[in-house]
């Protein structure tokens, strides 16, 4: 034995007292009692076994359903206008799926990626336009623009042009997916799933902005303002080239300018003012030309050019010392033509009427004196006495004349009082003169042969024919 074996063992620890049993199953009697107890416990065990068996069956069915759901989780429906691609074990199939239901391996082993196959649009509304134009509209922003306003980078868009000019341009367009497999390889599929990929739209926008910068950098402001279909095709080709270089599988369907390119808003305002001034000048010139045409027609009628040319030729001949007599005769012929009207015709008619009046009055007296000239040369005293008698008789023939005879000599003073009858006669004569003066006021002096003829002239719209006596007294 070793030295350790000789050591005394420690005393055993005492166990803590246990709680007394609350129940004790005692089988009193013989072996028959134990058999009866086993028979009493068999239904409980059977119920427990049935419950466990049923729960296991339910669990099996749930597992089968979950497996079926998992297997069919790759089923997706492609609507008309959408593009679908099947992803199997990390391999993307090139062929696009037709609209309808398609089954793929459950994720992540497989998937059906759905893209929007309809054309998408983009609008660079604020990329190259000032903030005021995008908020209030181009016209309102132009009206409120000032040369003291600054174009702030980051807030206001614009393009730098040749010669350090600044312009504004707005573009919008449409793009579509033509090779969805290449699109998914170039763009994050998770971003492209569902609606058309956000990254794809941003890619098109960035390429369009780059194309606009390249297209405008080498052009002047005048060339920018003249942008049209050629520049649209140039920008679209540049964007498409960038998409092809990135193997994006996208195609630019169209590019257009919703509104014409603009200079800086303050400059555009001044340009509009200049154009408006030019339009007003053209309008004023046209109005002046029409007024001059109307005045010339009023002067000489529709054939005023013939009259003007004849008078101008006469003046030119007189200035250079030409045949003035022939030119004057030609001018007289043009003035007296039948198709001449207006003030020239009125003046000529008045001149002819005055010539006729002179012929009737002074001409008759001249012929009478020419007839008395031979007798005057032979017997002047007799002719003078007869003429004096005629003049005296004409003076005394007026109805208001009063004859008073006085002695040839003698110192006396006369106080004359006219006859009452003569005074009444003179009053009536003054009334008749005033009535005649009123009648003369109502005569159209331009056309003395026709009263109220001025109403026949075209004096503008809104004229009304007057049929009362005022039209004769005040025809104008």
HELIX and SHEET records of a PDB file:
HELIX    1   1 UNK A   31  UNK A   71  1                                  41    
HELIX    2   2 UNK A   72  UNK A   74  5                                   3    
HELIX    3   3 UNK A  131  UNK A  136  1                                   6    
HELIX    4   4 UNK A  138  UNK A  143  1                                   6    
HELIX    5   5 UNK A  180  UNK A  186  1                                   7    
HELIX    6   6 UNK A  189  UNK A  192  1                                   4    
HELIX    7   7 UNK A  198  UNK A  217  1                                  20    
HELIX    8   8 UNK A  221  UNK A  225  1                                   5    
HELIX    9   9 UNK A  229  UNK A  245  1                                  17    
HELIX   10  10 UNK A  265  UNK A  300  1                                  36    
HELIX   11  11 UNK A  304  UNK A  320  1                                  17    
HELIX   12  12 UNK A  324  UNK A  335  1                                  12    
HELIX   13  13 UNK A  342  UNK A  360  1                                  19    
HELIX   14  14 UNK A  362  UNK A  378  1                                  17    
HELIX   15  15 UNK A  380  UNK A  396  1                                  17    
HELIX   16  16 UNK A  420  UNK A  441  1                                  22    
HELIX   17  17 UNK A  445  UNK A  447  5                                   3    
HELIX   18  18 UNK A  453  UNK A  456  5                                   4    
HELIX   19  19 UNK A  470  UNK A  473  1                                   4    
SHEET    1   A 2 UNK A  76  UNK A  78  0                                        
SHEET    2   A 2 UNK A 100  UNK A 102 -1                                        
SHEET    1   B 3 UNK A  91  UNK A  92  0                                        
SHEET    2   B 3 UNK A  82  UNK A  88 -1                                        
SHEET    3   B 3 UNK A 110  UNK A 116 -1                                        
SHEET    1   C 3 UNK A 120  UNK A 124  0                                        
SHEET    2   C 3 UNK A 171  UNK A 177 -1                                        
SHEET    3   C 3 UNK A 250  UNK A 256 -1                                        
SHEET    1   D 3 UNK A 159  UNK A 160  0                                        
SHEET    2   D 3 UNK A 166  UNK A 168 -1                                        
SHEET    3   D 3 UNK A 262  UNK A 263 -1                                        
END                                                                             
